[in-house]
Amino acid sequence: MSEEAAELDSLVELVEGYLLGETPSLTRRQVAEQAGVSIDLALELWRELGFAHVEDDVVAFAQADVKALRMSADLREEGVLNEDRQAALVRTWGRSFARLAEWQTALLADLARERALTDVESLAMLAGEVLPRVEYLQTYIWRRHLLSASNRGLVAFSGAPAAPSAVCFVDIVGYTSRSKSLTEEELVAWLEEFEDACTALIVERGGRVIKTLGDAVLFVADTVLDAAMTALAICALGADEDSPFPQVRAGLAYGEVVSRLGDVFGPTVNIASRLTSIARPDALLVDEHAANALRDVGGLDVTRLRRTSVKGYSRLQPFVVRPERRT
């Protein structure tokens, strides 16, 4: 084995020891036996989490895996992870944390390059310095979001009628042509700046980012006015020729939505998406429910447009919303 390969193995062992609490000493069957669950259940959970497949004789697990598998089995017995919820919930965990892990690994690699760290000891010290702080902040952010989601959930659990939501898509205009002229690093930086700016404006008005879709952002707000003013602010930023922010268009619909695993579904979401697809650059289109809620708001001009045919809606009625012109 070369010296470089030996150093890499040493670093891998150090990272494994930190992340798992010990050096791996168990095979997958030993983990299942110690957790008191069938190997089939263990394999099912690991597959849904997106973990890499390992053979029966490979020593790749530790006591942390036994504890996690035992807790998963407990949640199944308590009905938290029933057949209807398990696959969707566990897959969501797996996808979310896989993306987070990739980003954190890239972060460590960038820091190592910036500090010109090449030996195993220095890299291990960097990991020991950064990872505990990242782990704490990760848990802290989750708890704060859980608190916010719990407050909304308790309102629904209390029996109060479900309040409709304002759902809005913001989409980059000319994304395909622009992306072809950028390097991979430039494209990533451009999209991150777009997402950061959108998130700041959305959160500022009490909205919640549901997801980013590369060239688009989906967010919800409790009121149509908050969603509309946020969308208009994002459109105005894109219309500023002196700003590096891309030109965008937006679609907003108001009504009941189905919330599941942090995402939103239903006709309201579909209509918002369709409105975005037909909006002109720098424009915000809204549906009739949103238009009715905005008609009496001072400072806004709400104009009915011609009905149009889009996928799933043969006579969709759009309205364009603009800030009133001051004379």
C-alpha positions in Angstrom: 0.0 0.0 0.0 1.4 3.4 -0.9 2.0 6.1 1.7 -0.8 8.2 0.3 -3.3 5.3 0.4 -2.3 4.5 4.0 -2.8 8.2 5.1 -6.2 8.1 3.4 -7.2 5.0 5.3 -6.1 6.6 8.5 -8.2 9.6 7.9 -11.2 7.5 7.0 -10.8 5.6 10.3 -10.6 8.8 12.2 -13.8 10.2 10.6 -15.6 7.0 11.1 -14.6 6.9 14.8 -15.9 10.4 15.3 -19.2 10.1 13.4 -20.1 6.6 14.7 -18.6 6.9 18.1 -16.3 4.0 17.6 -14.5 2.0 14.9 -16.9 -0.2 12.9 -16.9 -3.7 14.3 -20.2 -5.3 13.2 -21.7 -6.7 10.0 -25.2 -5.9 9.0 -26.6 -9.2 10.3 -24.9 -8.7 13.7 -26.5 -5.2 13.8 -30.0 -6.6 13.1 -29.5 -9.4 15.7 -28.3 -7.1 18.5 -31.2 -4.7 17.7 -33.7 -7.5 17.9 -35.1 -7.0 14.4 -35.2 -9.1 11.3 -32.5 -8.6 8.6 -35.3 -7.9 6.1 -36.6 -4.9 8.1 -33.1 -3.6 8.6 -32.4 -3.8 4.9 -35.7 -2.2 4.1 -35.0 0.8 6.3 -31.4 1.2 5.1 -32.6 1.1 1.5 -35.2 3.7 2.1 -32.6 5.9 3.8 -30.4 5.6 0.7 -27.5 3.9 2.5 -25.0 2.1 0.3 -25.5 -1.6 0.0 -22.8 -3.8 1.7 -22.4 -7.5 1.7 -23.1 -9.8 4.7 -19.5 -10.3 5.6 -18.4 -6.6 5.5 -17.6 -5.0 8.8 -19.1 -1.5 8.4 -21.4 -0.9 11.4 -21.1 0.1 15.0 -23.3 0.3 18.2 -24.8 3.6 16.9 -26.3 1.6 14.1 -27.7 -0.9 16.6 -29.3 1.9 18.6 -30.8 3.6 15.6 -32.2 0.3 14.3 -33.7 -0.5 17.6 -35.3 3.0 17.9 -36.7 2.6 14.4 -38.3 -0.7 15.4 -39.8 0.9 18.5 -41.3 3.6 16.4 -42.9 1.0 14.2 -44.3 -0.8 17.2 -45.8 2.5 18.5 -47.4 3.1 15.1 -45.3 6.2 14.4 -43.7 4.5 11.4 -46.6 2.5 10.1 -46.8 1.0 6.6 -48.4 4.2 5.2 -45.8 6.6 6.7 -42.6 4.6 6.8 -41.5 4.7 3.2 -42.3 8.4 2.5 -40.9 9.6 5.9 -37.8 7.6 5.8 -37.0 8.4 2.2 -37.5 12.1 3.0 -35.0 11.8 5.9 -32.5 10.0 3.6 -32.7 12.5 0.7 -32.5 15.5 3.0 -29.6 14.3 5.1 -27.7 12.9 2.0 -27.8 16.4 0.4 -26.8 18.0 3.7 -23.9 15.6 4.1 -22.6 16.2 0.6 -22.7 19.9 1.2 -20.9 19.6 4.5 -18.2 17.4 3.0 -17.6 19.9 0.2 -17.4 22.6 2.9 -14.6 20.7 4.7 -12.8 20.0 1.5 -12.9 23.7 0.6 -11.6 24.7 4.0 -8.8 22.2 3.8 -7.7 23.6 0.4 -7.9 27.2 1.7 -5.7 26.3 4.6 -3.4 24.1 2.5 -3.9 21.1 4.8 -2.6 17.9 3.4 -1.5 15.6 6.3 -3.9 13.3 8.1 -3.4 15.0 11.5 -4.3 18.5 10.2 -7.3 17.2 8.4 -8.5 15.3 11.5 -8.1 18.4 13.6 -10.1 20.4 11.1 -12.9 17.8 11.1 -12.9 17.8 14.9 -13.1 21.6 15.0 -15.9 22.0 12.5 -18.2 19.0 12.7 -19.3 19.4 16.4 -20.3 23.0 15.7 -22.2 22.0 12.5 -23.9 19.2 14.3 -25.1 21.5 17.1 -26.4 24.1 14.7 -28.1 21.4 12.7 -30.0 20.2 15.7 -30.7 23.8 16.8 -32.2 24.8 13.4 -34.3 21.6 13.4 -35.7 22.3 16.9 -36.6 25.9 15.9 -38.4 24.8 12.8 -40.1 22.0 14.7 -41.3 24.6 17.2 -42.8 26.7 14.4 -44.4 23.7 12.7 -45.7 22.5 16.0 -47.5 25.8 16.7 -49.2 25.6 13.3 -50.0 21.9 13.9 -51.6 22.6 17.3 -53.9 25.1 15.8 -55.1 22.5 13.3 -55.4 19.9 16.1 -57.5 22.2 18.2 -60.4 21.8 15.7 -60.2 25.3 14.3 -61.2 25.4 10.6 -58.2 25.1 8.3 -57.1 28.4 7.0 -56.3 28.7 3.2 -52.8 29.5 2.2 -51.2 31.7 -0.4 -49.0 29.7 -2.7 -46.4 31.3 -4.9 -43.8 30.2 -7.5 -41.0 32.4 -8.6 -39.2 31.3 -11.7 -36.0 32.5 -13.4 -36.6 33.8 -17.0 -34.2 32.5 -19.6 -32.6 30.0 -17.2 -31.7 27.4 -19.9 -29.9 29.8 -22.2 -28.1 31.6 -19.3 -27.0 28.3 -17.7 -25.3 27.2 -20.9 -22.9 30.2 -20.8 -21.7 29.5 -17.2 -19.2 27.1 -15.8 -20.4 24.7 -13.1 -19.0 26.8 -10.3 -20.5 30.0 -11.8 -23.9 28.3 -12.2 -23.9 27.0 -8.6 -22.9 30.5 -7.2 -25.6 32.2 -9.4 -28.3 29.8 -8.2 -27.2 30.1 -4.5 -27.4 33.9 -4.8 -30.9 33.7 -6.3 -32.1 31.3 -3.5 -30.5 33.4 -0.8 -32.1 36.7 -2.0 -35.5 35.0 -2.4 -35.3 33.4 1.0 -34.4 36.7 2.7 -37.4 38.5 1.1 -39.8 35.6 1.8 -38.8 35.2 5.5 -38.9 39.0 6.0 -42.6 39.0 5.4 -43.3 35.8 7.4 -43.5 33.4 4.5 -42.0 29.9 4.4 -39.9 28.5 1.7 -41.3 25.1 0.8 -38.6 24.1 -1.7 -36.2 25.3 -4.3 -36.2 23.7 -7.8 -33.0 25.0 -9.3 -34.4 27.8 -11.3 -37.5 28.3 -9.2 -38.6 28.8 -5.6 -42.0 27.7 -4.1 -43.1 29.5 -1.0 -46.3 29.9 1.1 -47.7 32.7 3.2 -50.6 33.0 5.6 -52.1 36.0 3.7 -52.4 36.9 0.0 -51.0 40.3 0.7 -47.8 39.0 2.2 -47.3 36.6 -0.6 -48.1 39.2 -3.3 -45.8 41.9 -1.8 -43.0 39.4 -1.5 -43.4 38.3 -5.1 -43.5 41.9 -6.3 -40.3 42.7 -4.4 -38.6 39.7 -6.0 -39.8 40.7 -9.4 -38.6 44.3 -8.8 -35.2 43.0 -7.9 -35.0 41.1 -11.1 -36.2 44.1 -13.2 -33.3 46.3 -11.8 -30.8 46.4 -14.6 -28.0 47.3 -12.1 -28.7 44.2 -10.0 -27.0 40.8 -10.7 -30.3 39.2 -9.6 -31.9 37.3 -12.6 -35.1 38.4 -14.2 -38.0 36.4 -12.9 -41.8 35.9 -13.2 -44.2 34.8 -10.5 -47.6 33.0 -10.1 -49.8 33.1 -7.0 -52.9 31.2 -6.0 -55.0 31.2 -2.9 -56.9 28.3 -1.4 -56.6 25.1 0.6 -53.5 23.0 0.3 -52.5 19.5 1.5 -49.3 19.6 3.5 -47.2 16.4 3.7 -43.6 16.0 4.8 -42.8 19.6 4.4 -44.2 19.9 0.9 -47.6 21.2 -0.3 -50.0 19.7 -2.9 -53.4 20.2 -4.5 -55.1 22.4 -7.1 -54.0 25.6 -5.5 -50.3 24.6 -6.0 -51.1 23.5 -9.5 -52.7 26.8 -10.4 -49.8 28.8 -9.0 -47.5 26.7 -11.2 -49.6 27.2 -14.3 -49.8 31.0 -13.7 -46.1 31.2 -13.5 -45.7 29.4 -16.8 -47.7 32.1 -18.6 -46.5 35.1 -16.8 -44.4 37.7 -18.6 -40.9 38.7 -17.3 -41.1 40.9 -14.2 -44.8 40.1 -13.8 -47.0 38.6 -11.1 -50.1 36.7 -12.1 -52.7 35.6 -9.5 -55.8 33.5 -9.6 -59.4 34.8 -8.9 -59.3 34.0 -5.2 -56.1 36.0 -4.7 -57.3 38.8 -6.9 -60.5 39.2 -4.8 -58.4 39.4 -1.7 -56.2 42.1 -3.2 -58.8 44.3 -4.9 -59.3 46.6 -1.9 -55.6 46.9 -0.9 -54.3 50.3 -1.4 -51.2 50.7 -3.6 -51.9 47.7 -5.9 -53.5 47.5 -9.3 -55.3 44.3 -10.1 -56.2 43.8 -13.7 -58.2 40.9 -15.3 -56.5 39.3 -18.3 -58.0 37.1 -21.0 -58.8 33.5 -20.0 -56.2 31.1 -21.2 -55.8 27.3 -21.7 -53.0 25.5 -19.8 -52.4 21.9 -18.9 -55.2 20.7 -16.7 -57.2 24.0 -16.9 -58.9 24.9 -20.2 -60.2 28.3 -19.1 -57.8 29.6 -16.4 -58.6 33.2 -15.4 -55.4 35.1 -14.6 -55.1 38.6 -13.1 -51.9 40.7 -13.2 -50.9 42.5 -10.1 -48.8 45.6 -10.2 -47.9 48.5 -7.8 -50.1 51.5 -8.6 -48.4 54.1 -10.7 -47.9 57.4 -8.9 -48.6 60.5 -10.8 
